[in-house]
Amino acid sequence: MNQIINMIMRIIMRKAINSGINAGINKVSRGRKRGQKQHHDDYDPMLDDGGVRNAPPKVQSGPTQTEVRQARKAKRAARQARQNGNDPLS
């Protein structure tokens, strides 16, 4: 008897969940309604800079790759010096 109730509950829950998922997908896939304009944020396909007019300048944040490599090399040299007994900090 318990197995039959579990089976029926699984069928009901599966149908309820699937119908909710299907309804959500249908609502999203319907697309925009007539009269609504698409949101573009100054899109201009004729521009060569990626299509966005008045894009903020690309600001480099943090050190360059060369600076990072130099810092790693210095850390590695200091670590090897400490391991060899030649501590540069003391």
All heavy atoms as an XYZ file, in Angstrom:
702
protein
N       0.818     -1.194      0.000
C       0.000      0.000      0.000
C       0.868      1.266      0.000
O       0.578      2.222     -0.714
C      -0.905     -0.030      1.248
C      -1.890      1.072      1.321
S      -3.103      0.873      0.017
C      -4.092      2.266      0.289
N       1.943      1.247      0.786
C       2.838      2.383      0.881
C       3.521      2.634     -0.462
O       3.735      3.789     -0.850
C       3.872      2.127      1.976
C       4.571      3.399      2.384
O       4.112      4.484      2.072
N       5.678      3.236      3.077
N       3.876      1.562     -1.164
C       4.518      1.710     -2.473
C       3.589      2.374     -3.480
O       4.022      3.191     -4.288
C       4.960      0.349     -3.007
C       6.105     -0.258     -2.238
C       6.450     -1.638     -2.761
O       5.626     -2.303     -3.381
N       7.674     -2.071     -2.480
N       2.320      2.029     -3.446
C       1.345      2.611     -4.370
C       1.189      4.100     -4.101
O       1.168      4.919     -5.027
C      -0.018      1.883     -4.257
C       0.138      0.422     -4.706
C      -1.077      2.592     -5.087
C      -1.073     -0.429     -4.459
N       1.114      4.482     -2.825
C       0.992      5.906     -2.472
C       2.240      6.671     -2.921
O       2.144      7.769     -3.481
C       0.746      6.059     -0.953
C      -0.621      5.483     -0.592
C       0.852      7.517     -0.534
C      -0.890      5.420      0.879
N       3.425      6.077     -2.696
C       4.666      6.724     -3.129
C       4.703      6.898     -4.646
O       5.122      7.940     -5.157
C       5.885      5.919     -2.682
C       6.161      6.092     -1.208
O       5.739      7.074     -0.599
N       6.852      5.135     -0.630
N       4.240      5.870     -5.366
C       4.231      5.934     -6.818
C       3.292      7.038     -7.306
O       3.648      7.831     -8.188
C       3.801      4.581     -7.400
C       3.860      4.521     -8.909
S       3.406      2.912     -9.565
C       1.702      2.806     -9.063
N       2.129      7.135     -6.716
C       1.156      8.164     -7.112
C       1.695      9.553     -6.772
O       1.581     10.488     -7.575
C      -0.209      7.895     -6.436
C      -0.811      6.617     -7.008
C      -1.147      9.072     -6.621
C      -2.051      6.135     -6.296
N       2.292      9.703     -5.600
C       2.854     11.000     -5.223
C       3.973     11.414     -6.178
O       4.082     12.589     -6.560
C       3.389     10.952     -3.790
C       2.293     10.932     -2.740
S       1.234     12.378     -2.803
C       2.377     13.651     -2.367
N       4.811     10.468     -6.588
C       5.883     10.784     -7.536
C       5.312     11.236     -8.872
O       5.810     12.182     -9.485
C       6.778      9.572     -7.745
C       7.709      9.321     -6.604
C       8.622      8.163     -6.908
N       9.477      7.890     -5.769
C      10.020      6.723     -5.518
N       9.818      5.717     -6.339
N      10.782      6.554     -4.458
N       4.277     10.566     -9.350
C       3.662     10.944    -10.624
C       3.083     12.351    -10.538
O       3.293     13.183    -11.428
C       2.568      9.920    -11.015
C       3.212      8.578    -11.376
C       1.736     10.430    -12.180
C       2.212      7.442    -11.556
N       2.369     12.629     -9.447
C       1.753     13.956     -9.283
C       2.822     15.036     -9.187
O       2.730     16.084     -9.833
C       0.829     13.966     -8.039
C      -0.380     13.074     -8.285
C       0.393     15.379     -7.703
C      -1.218     12.829     -7.060
N       3.860     14.808     -8.394
C       4.916     15.803     -8.244
C       5.668     16.015     -9.561
O       6.005     17.144     -9.926
C       5.897     15.382     -7.149
C       5.298     15.411     -5.755
S       4.684     17.039     -5.302
C       6.201     17.942     -5.211
N       5.938     14.943    -10.291
C       6.628     15.063    -11.566
C       5.824     15.909    -12.541
O       6.354     16.789    -13.222
C       6.889     13.678    -12.149
C       7.768     13.700    -13.387
C       8.021     12.313    -13.967
N       8.355     11.334    -12.951
C       7.729     10.148    -12.799
N       6.741      9.815    -13.592
N       8.110      9.320    -11.867
N       4.513     15.670    -12.607
C       3.660     16.441    -13.507
C       3.606     17.906    -13.085
O       3.647     18.807    -13.922
C       2.249     15.854    -13.550
C       2.165     14.568    -14.330
C       0.745     14.076    -14.433
C       0.675     12.786    -15.233
N      -0.697     12.321    -15.392
N       3.519     18.170    -11.788
C       3.446     19.548    -11.306
C       4.748     20.302    -11.597
O       4.730     21.443    -12.069
C       3.159     19.553     -9.801
N       5.870     19.661    -11.340
C       7.159     20.314    -11.578
C       7.373     20.542    -13.066
O       7.782     21.627    -13.492
C       8.301     19.485    -10.965
C       8.199     19.532     -9.437
C       9.658     19.980    -11.422
C       9.123     18.591     -8.722
N       7.090     19.539    -13.880
C       7.284     19.690    -15.322
C       6.369     20.757    -15.911
O       6.779     21.514    -16.794
C       7.071     18.364    -16.040
C       8.241     17.420    -15.854
O       9.339     17.845    -15.534
N       7.995     16.144    -16.043
N       5.152     20.838    -15.426
C       4.242     21.867    -15.963
C       4.726     23.260    -15.566
O       4.631     24.198    -16.360
C       2.811     21.630    -15.488
O       2.728     21.777    -14.081
N       5.279     23.411    -14.369
C       5.824     24.698    -13.954
C       7.045     25.088    -14.776
O       7.192     26.237    -15.195
N       7.915     24.127    -15.028
C       9.095     24.397    -15.846
C       8.684     24.741    -17.268
O       9.188     25.697    -17.860
C      10.053     23.189    -15.817
C      10.657     23.041    -14.421
C      11.144     23.326    -16.868
C      11.455     21.784    -14.222
N       7.766     23.985    -17.823
C       7.310     24.254    -19.189
C       6.658     25.625    -19.291
O       6.861     26.342    -20.275
C       6.341     23.175    -19.655
C       7.037     21.854    -19.899
O       8.245     21.810    -20.109
N       6.279     20.770    -19.857
N       5.873     26.018    -18.288
C       5.229     27.331    -18.315
C       6.270     28.445    -18.275
O       6.155     29.443    -18.996
C       4.267     27.462    -17.138
N       7.301     28.286    -17.465
C       8.351     29.289    -17.391
C       9.126     29.403    -18.688
O       9.424     30.504    -19.160
N       9.428     28.276    -19.302
C      10.161     28.293    -20.568
C       9.310     28.914    -21.658
O       9.800     29.697    -22.480
C      10.612     26.866    -20.944
C      11.708     26.402    -19.985
C      11.095     26.803    -22.385
C      12.125     24.974    -20.164
N       8.043     28.594    -21.692
C       7.157     29.180    -22.702
C       7.051     30.686    -22.534
O       7.018     31.428    -23.519
C       5.770     28.544    -22.638
C       5.781     27.114    -23.142
O       6.680     26.715    -23.885
N       4.804     26.339    -22.725
N       6.996     31.157    -21.305
C       6.894     32.590    -21.066
C       8.154     33.313    -21.517
O       8.083     34.381    -22.120
C       6.638     32.859    -19.581
C       6.368     34.309    -19.271
C       5.927     34.499    -17.847
C       5.550     35.958    -17.614
N       5.065     36.164    -16.269
N       9.303     32.730    -21.267
C      10.561     33.348    -21.659
C      10.734     33.302    -23.179
O      11.197     34.263    -23.790
C      11.748     32.642    -20.964
C      13.073     33.079    -21.549
C      11.719     32.915    -19.482
N      10.360     32.205    -23.793
C      10.609     32.043    -25.219
C       9.583     32.762    -26.092
O       9.733     32.792    -27.305
C      10.619     30.558    -25.587
O       9.341     30.000    -25.381
N       8.566     33.341    -25.482
C       7.562     34.068    -26.250
C       8.158     35.273    -26.968
O       7.685     35.682    -28.008
C       6.447     34.548    -25.320
C       5.114     33.937    -25.662
C       4.053     34.529    -24.823
N       3.957     33.740    -23.599
C       3.359     34.125    -22.509
N       2.817     35.314    -22.445
N       3.301     33.361    -21.467
N       9.184     35.859    -26.386
C       9.820     37.011    -27.003
C       9.143     38.295    -26.590
O       8.241     38.326    -25.758
N       9.567     39.396    -27.224
C       9.011     40.693    -26.847
C       7.695     40.920    -27.573
O       7.460     40.406    -28.659
C      10.013     41.800    -27.141
C      10.322     41.973    -28.599
C      11.355     43.073    -28.759
N      11.638     43.299    -30.151
C      11.052     44.234    -30.884
N      10.178     45.031    -30.353
N      11.352     44.368    -32.157
N       6.858     41.714    -26.958
C       5.554     42.019    -27.538
C       5.691     43.149    -28.538
O       6.661     43.899    -28.541
C       4.579     42.437    -26.432
C       4.292     41.331    -25.455
C       3.350     41.811    -24.395
C       3.119     40.721    -23.354
N       2.282     41.183    -22.264
N       4.724     43.296    -29.404
C       4.731     44.380    -30.378
C       4.668     45.715    -29.661
O       3.966     45.872    -28.676
C       3.539     44.276    -31.313
C       3.738     43.298    -32.409
C       2.654     43.476    -33.426
N       2.987     42.694    -34.601
C       2.189     42.518    -35.597
N       1.000     43.056    -35.578
N       2.556     41.807    -36.625
N       5.426     46.671    -30.183
C       5.416     47.996    -29.604
C       6.517     48.219    -28.596
O       6.844     49.348    -28.292
N       7.106     47.168    -28.076
C       8.206     47.331    -27.131
C       9.507     47.451    -27.915
O       9.738     46.721    -28.876
C       8.305     46.138    -26.188
C       7.222     46.073    -25.164
C       7.416     44.884    -24.233
O       8.130     43.955    -24.565
N       6.776     44.940    -23.092
N      10.349     48.373    -27.507
C      11.628     48.549    -28.165
C      12.675     47.711    -27.459
O      12.616     47.509    -26.253
C      12.035     50.025    -28.147
C      11.127     50.893    -28.973
C      11.638     52.304    -28.994
C      10.722     53.165    -29.854
N      11.193     54.549    -29.906
N      13.638     47.257    -28.242
C      14.729     46.506    -27.651
C      15.706     47.464    -27.001
O      15.898     48.586    -27.438
C      15.446     45.685    -28.714
C      14.646     44.503    -29.186
C      15.423     43.684    -30.189
O      16.181     44.223    -30.973
N      15.235     42.389    -30.148
N      16.337     47.009    -25.954
C      17.284     47.799    -25.195
C      18.673     47.544    -25.774
O      19.136     46.420    -25.835
C      17.234     47.379    -23.734
C      18.125     48.168    -22.851
N      17.944     49.493    -22.646
C      19.205     47.813    -22.129
C      18.880     49.934    -21.818
N      19.652     48.922    -21.495
N      19.363     48.622    -26.233
C      20.630     48.415    -26.915
C      21.837     49.061    -26.263
O      22.950     48.666    -26.542
C      20.549     48.942    -28.351
C      19.866     47.995    -29.264
N      20.370     46.782    -29.590
C      18.693     48.084    -29.918
C      19.561     46.157    -30.414
N      18.526     46.921    -30.625
N      21.695     50.093    -25.453
C      22.837     50.781    -24.834
C      23.803     51.329    -25.881
O      24.969     50.950    -25.953
C      23.605     49.865    -23.886
C      22.878     49.667    -22.582
O      22.019     50.491    -22.272
O      23.192     48.688    -21.889
N      23.325     52.223    -26.729
C      24.150     52.894    -27.735
C      24.843     51.908    -28.670
O      26.028     52.040    -28.981
C      25.210     53.776    -27.063
C      24.585     54.948    -26.353
O      23.469     55.335    -26.750
O      25.207     55.471    -25.428
N      24.150     50.942    -29.150
C      24.738     49.966    -30.057
C      24.806     50.545    -31.464
O      23.852     51.085    -31.978
C      23.913     48.685    -30.052
C      24.430     47.654    -31.021
C      25.576     46.935    -30.740
C      23.780     47.418    -32.215
C      26.056     46.002    -31.624
C      24.261     46.479    -33.109
C      25.397     45.780    -32.802
O      25.876     44.858    -33.684
N      25.982     50.452    -32.085
C      26.161     50.909    -33.455
C      27.001     49.865    -34.184
O      28.211     49.768    -33.964
C      26.847     52.266    -33.493
C      26.861     52.851    -34.892
O      26.313     52.214    -35.817
O      27.413     53.942    -35.062
N      26.399     49.046    -35.052
C      27.150     47.968    -35.692
C      28.204     48.466    -36.669
O      29.078     47.706    -37.074
C      26.074     47.161    -36.411
C      24.941     48.085    -36.589
C      24.995     49.041    -35.436
N      28.168     49.743    -37.053
C      29.128     50.255    -38.015
C      30.472     50.628    -37.377
O      31.443     50.850    -38.077
C      28.561     51.487    -38.736
C      27.282     51.188    -39.494
S      27.453     49.853    -40.688
C      28.455     50.642    -41.907
N      30.515     50.709    -36.068
C      31.762     51.064    -35.396
C      32.694     49.855    -35.348
O      32.268     48.718    -35.206
C      31.488     51.560    -33.977
C      30.742     52.889    -33.880
C      30.464     53.203    -32.432
C      31.542     54.003    -34.508
N      33.984     50.115    -35.429
C      34.969     49.038    -35.405
C      35.425     48.707    -33.993
O      36.162     47.759    -33.795
C      36.184     49.420    -36.243
C      35.871     49.450    -37.720
O      34.942     48.734    -38.143
O      36.557     50.177    -38.434
N      35.038     49.504    -33.006
C      35.535     49.291    -31.647
C      34.653     48.344    -30.845
O      34.483     48.496    -29.655
C      35.673     50.629    -30.917
C      34.337     51.332    -30.755
O      33.370     50.927    -31.417
O      34.267     52.265    -29.974
N      34.093     47.365    -31.480
C      33.265     46.392    -30.784
C      31.794     46.736    -30.833
O      30.975     46.025    -30.276
N      31.421     47.818    -31.482
C      30.019     48.129    -31.663
C      29.414     48.974    -30.571
O      28.222     49.224    -30.587
N      30.179     49.442    -29.608
C      29.600     50.233    -28.528
C      30.157     51.643    -28.609
O      31.365     51.846    -28.582
C      29.914     49.607    -27.152
C      29.350     50.469    -26.040
C      29.330     48.225    -27.072
N      29.287     52.609    -28.731
C      29.690     54.005    -28.795
C      29.884     54.520    -27.376
O      29.172     54.126    -26.455
C      28.587     54.789    -29.498
C      28.937     56.191    -29.831
C      27.808     56.849    -30.574
N      26.605     56.048    -30.551
C      25.652     56.102    -31.453
N      25.753     56.905    -32.443
N      24.588     55.344    -31.368
N      30.824     55.385    -27.190
C      31.116     55.989    -25.888
C      31.500     54.942    -24.845
O      31.110     55.036    -23.686
C      29.937     56.818    -25.372
C      29.576     57.940    -26.313
O      30.442     58.489    -26.974
N      28.299     58.270    -26.378
N      32.217     53.942    -25.274
C      32.655     52.911    -24.330
C      33.713     53.502    -23.403
O      34.521     54.327    -23.827
C      33.231     51.717    -25.071
N      33.713     53.120    -22.149
C      34.727     53.641    -21.232
C      36.099     53.140    -21.650
O      36.238     52.043    -22.191
C      34.318     53.075    -19.875
C      33.472     51.900    -20.189
C      32.810     52.187    -21.497
N      37.134     53.928    -21.431
C      38.474     53.487    -21.815
C      38.896     52.283    -20.986
O      38.525     52.142    -19.824
C      39.353     54.698    -21.509
C      38.591     55.480    -20.506
C      37.145     55.232    -20.799
N      39.654     51.429    -21.608
C      40.119     50.242    -20.906
C      41.244     50.642    -19.969
O      42.287     51.128    -20.390
C      40.603     49.189    -21.891
C      39.483     48.610    -22.719
C      39.969     47.509    -23.611
C      38.812     46.959    -24.424
N      39.224     45.892    -25.321
N      41.009     50.466    -18.694
C      41.980     50.839    -17.672
C      42.645     49.561    -17.191
O      41.988     48.592    -16.851
C      41.287     51.554    -16.490
C      42.289     51.893    -15.418
C      40.575     52.787    -16.983
N      43.959     49.608    -17.189
C      44.686     48.443    -16.731
C      44.712     48.452    -15.212
O      45.122     49.424    -14.589
C      46.104     48.464    -17.271
C      46.897     47.245    -16.883
C      48.287     47.291    -17.478
O      48.641     48.231    -18.152
N      49.062     46.277    -17.204
N      44.225     47.392    -14.628
C      44.224     47.307    -13.179
C      45.284     46.308    -12.742
O      45.334     45.198    -13.233
C      42.854     46.871    -12.667
O      42.532     45.603    -13.186
N      46.132     46.740    -11.859
C      47.159     45.857    -11.344
C      48.436     45.920    -12.159
O      48.552     46.661    -13.123
N      49.404     45.117    -11.776
C      50.700     45.153    -12.440
C      50.647     44.477    -13.814
O      49.783     43.651    -14.089
C      51.604     44.374    -11.485
C      50.680     43.461    -10.759
C      49.387     44.210    -10.645
N      51.632     44.820    -14.638
C      51.717     44.200    -15.954
C      52.278     42.795    -15.804
O      52.787     42.409    -14.742
C      52.628     45.019    -16.878
O      53.944     45.022    -16.326
C      52.117     46.431    -17.054
N      52.225     42.060    -16.895
C      52.724     40.690    -16.860
C      54.225     40.660    -16.598
O      54.721     39.807    -15.851
C      52.405     39.991    -18.183
C      52.719     38.525    -18.194
C      52.289     37.861    -19.492
O      51.968     38.529    -20.450
N      52.296     36.551    -19.509
N      54.942     41.608    -17.164
C      56.390     41.677    -16.949
C      56.711     41.967    -15.486
O      57.622     41.352    -14.909
C      56.998     42.773    -17.845
O      56.621     42.525    -19.193
C      58.503     42.795    -17.732
N      55.964     42.876    -14.872
C      56.179     43.186    -13.460
C      55.896     41.982    -12.577
O      56.619     41.716    -11.605
C      55.311     44.369    -13.039
C      55.694     45.676    -13.689
C      54.692     46.779    -13.444
O      53.538     46.490    -13.048
O      55.059     47.941    -13.651
N      54.863     41.236    -12.906
C      54.525     40.039    -12.125
C      55.641     39.012    -12.240
O      56.064     38.407    -11.242
C      53.182     39.445    -12.596
C      52.926     38.090    -11.976
C      52.038     40.386    -12.286
N      56.149     38.824    -13.453
C      57.230     37.857    -13.645
C      58.495     38.269    -12.891
O      59.181     37.427    -12.298
C      57.534     37.707    -15.138
C      56.473     36.924    -15.870
C      56.791     36.782    -17.330
N      55.758     36.009    -18.001
C      55.650     35.890    -19.304
N      56.504     36.504    -20.100
N      54.681     35.176    -19.828
N      58.805     39.574    -12.920
C      59.978     40.043    -12.196
C      59.818     39.839    -10.692
O      60.763     39.431    -10.005
C      60.230     41.519    -12.501
C      60.730     41.771    -13.905
C      60.812     43.247    -14.243
O      60.291     44.085    -13.510
N      61.460     43.559    -15.360
N      58.624     40.092    -10.169
C      58.378     39.901     -8.736
C      58.510     38.436     -8.358
O      59.099     38.087     -7.323
C      56.998     40.434     -8.367
N      57.980     37.537     -9.197
C      58.091     36.104     -8.926
C      59.546     35.656     -8.946
O      59.981     34.850     -8.114
C      57.291     35.308     -9.953
C      55.805     35.359     -9.758
C      55.110     34.535    -10.797
N      53.660     34.688    -10.710
C      52.825     34.410    -11.693
N      53.272     33.971    -12.849
N      51.532     34.574    -11.527
N      60.295     36.190     -9.918
C      61.700     35.825    -10.021
C      62.471     36.279     -8.786
O      63.317     35.545     -8.249
C      62.290     36.456    -11.281
C      63.656     35.963    -11.645
C      64.092     36.532    -12.986
C      65.456     36.019    -13.382
N      65.883     36.563    -14.680
N      62.178     37.484     -8.290
C      62.840     37.992     -7.092
C      62.475     37.161     -5.871
O      63.336     36.839     -5.038
C      62.465     39.455     -6.871
N      61.201     36.788     -5.744
C      60.776     35.948     -4.613
C      61.463     34.593     -4.658
O      61.883     34.047     -3.636
C      59.263     35.755     -4.622
C      58.481     36.962     -4.183
C      56.997     36.648     -4.189
C      56.168     37.848     -3.819
N      54.732     37.563     -3.844
N      61.549     34.027     -5.870
C      62.179     32.719     -6.033
C      63.658     32.787     -5.643
O      64.173     31.901     -4.954
C      62.028     32.263     -7.482
C      62.364     30.813     -7.705
C      62.110     30.364     -9.146
N      60.719     30.574     -9.531
C      60.337     31.320    -10.580
N      61.230     31.932    -11.323
N      59.062     31.450    -10.866
N      64.341     33.861     -6.070
C      65.761     34.016     -5.742
C      65.949     34.177     -4.234
O      66.872     33.591     -3.644
C      66.339     35.218     -6.482
N      65.060     34.954     -3.588
C      65.163     35.140     -2.142
C      64.914     33.832     -1.408
O      65.595     33.508     -0.425
C      64.179     36.211     -1.691
N      63.952     33.049     -1.872
C      63.641     31.774     -1.235
C      64.823     30.820     -1.360
O      65.201     30.134     -0.400
C      62.389     31.161     -1.868
C      61.895     29.934     -1.143
C      60.644     29.293     -1.740
N      59.694     30.236     -2.279
C      59.374     30.329     -3.585
N      59.949     29.538     -4.470
N      58.476     31.193     -3.998
N      65.423     30.757     -2.539
C      66.569     29.871     -2.736
C      67.760     30.315     -1.893
O      68.488     29.488     -1.352
C      66.947     29.832     -4.216
C      65.969     29.044     -5.059
C      66.337     29.059     -6.536
O      67.185     29.831     -6.960
N      65.675     28.221     -7.313
N      67.934     31.631     -1.753
C      69.030     32.135     -0.925
C      68.813     31.756      0.538
O      69.762     31.385      1.245
C      69.152     33.645     -1.076
N      67.577     31.853      1.011
C      67.273     31.464      2.404
C      67.523     29.985      2.607
O      68.035     29.561      3.643
C      65.822     31.799      2.743
C      65.596     33.195      3.211
C      64.243     33.354      3.884
N      63.140     32.773      3.137
C      62.408     33.417      2.230
N      62.656     34.667      1.953
N      61.414     32.808      1.610
N      67.128     29.159      1.639
C      67.322     27.723      1.770
C      68.790     27.338      1.751
O      69.191     26.362      2.366
C      66.573     26.981      0.653
C      65.066     27.012      0.808
C      64.355     26.370     -0.382
O      64.968     26.059     -1.387
N      63.043     26.203     -0.252
N      69.599     28.124      1.059
C      71.035     27.826      0.995
C      71.807     28.434      2.165
O      73.022     28.278      2.233
C      71.613     28.363     -0.334
C      71.066     27.604     -1.516
O      70.665     26.452     -1.394
N      71.053     28.238     -2.677
N      71.120     29.138      3.033
C      71.778     29.701      4.195
C      72.255     31.134      3.973
O      72.863     31.717      4.848
N      72.026     31.689      2.831
C      72.424     33.069      2.544
C      71.193     33.951      2.624
O      70.642     34.374      1.631
C      73.028     33.178      1.134
C      74.203     32.242      0.951
O      74.865     31.923      1.915
N      74.427     31.810     -0.268
N      70.748     34.233      3.824
C      69.517     35.012      4.029
C      69.760     36.474      3.693
O      70.502     37.154      4.403
C      69.023     34.864      5.459
C      67.619     35.401      5.648
O      67.026     35.841      4.640
O      67.136     35.379      6.787
N      69.178     37.016      2.626
C      69.431     38.411      2.254
C      68.723     39.393      3.178
O      69.046     40.569      3.183
C      68.868     38.494      0.835
C      67.805     37.451      0.787
C      68.294     36.352      1.695
N      67.767     38.920      3.980
C      67.016     39.845      4.839
C      67.679     40.047      6.183
O      67.330     40.957      6.921
C      65.592     39.301      5.042
C      64.748     39.172      3.764
C      63.397     38.573      4.099
C      64.585     40.532      3.095
N      68.615     39.194      6.562
C      69.247     39.346      7.883
C      70.675     39.791      7.785
O      71.280     39.910      6.802
C      69.150     38.055      8.661
O      69.806     37.012      7.974
